Amino acid sequence: MTRWWEGRQQQKEELAGSLLLGKTALPVDIARMIFAVLEQEALTGQGILDL
């Protein structure tokens, strides 16, 4: 959990319900996305949505 969410667990859970995946991203989720983008030789905006 980041400093931003400290003491705001209920607000985070409420927000998560309105997101497409139904959850907020963890730091590892962000790292995986960055790694996947960096692995590509070429990438379009559509490619990011497909990951």
N, C-alpha and C positions, 0 to 999 in steps of 0.2 A: 504494500500500500504506500502511496506517495504522501508527502506532507499535505498536498492539496486535499486529500480525502480524510486525513486524521480528524476524528470526531464527527465525521459526516457520513457514517456507514448507512444510515437510513436513507439519506438523500441519494447516495450512490445506488442503492437497491431500487429506489423508485425510478431513477433515471434509466437504469438498465432495462426495465420493463418496456420502455418506449423505443429501444434500439432494435435494429433489424435482427441482430444475433441474440437479443435478449440478455446480453451481459456487457459489462464494460471490459475493455481490453486490459490485459495484464502486461507488465513490461516485457515478458517473454513473447507475447503475441506481437508486440511492436517490433522486437528484435527479429523475429522470424520473417515479418513482412519486409523489413529493410534488407535482410539477407537474401530473400527471394528476388527482390528488385535488383540487387547488386550482381546476382548470378546471371542475369539476362544479358545477352549480347545486344539486343535491341528491344525496346519496350514502348508501347503506346499507352495512352490513358485507358483504353479498353482492356489492355493486358493487366493493369493493376486491379480493375474490377473483377477480373476472372480469377485472380490469385486467391 
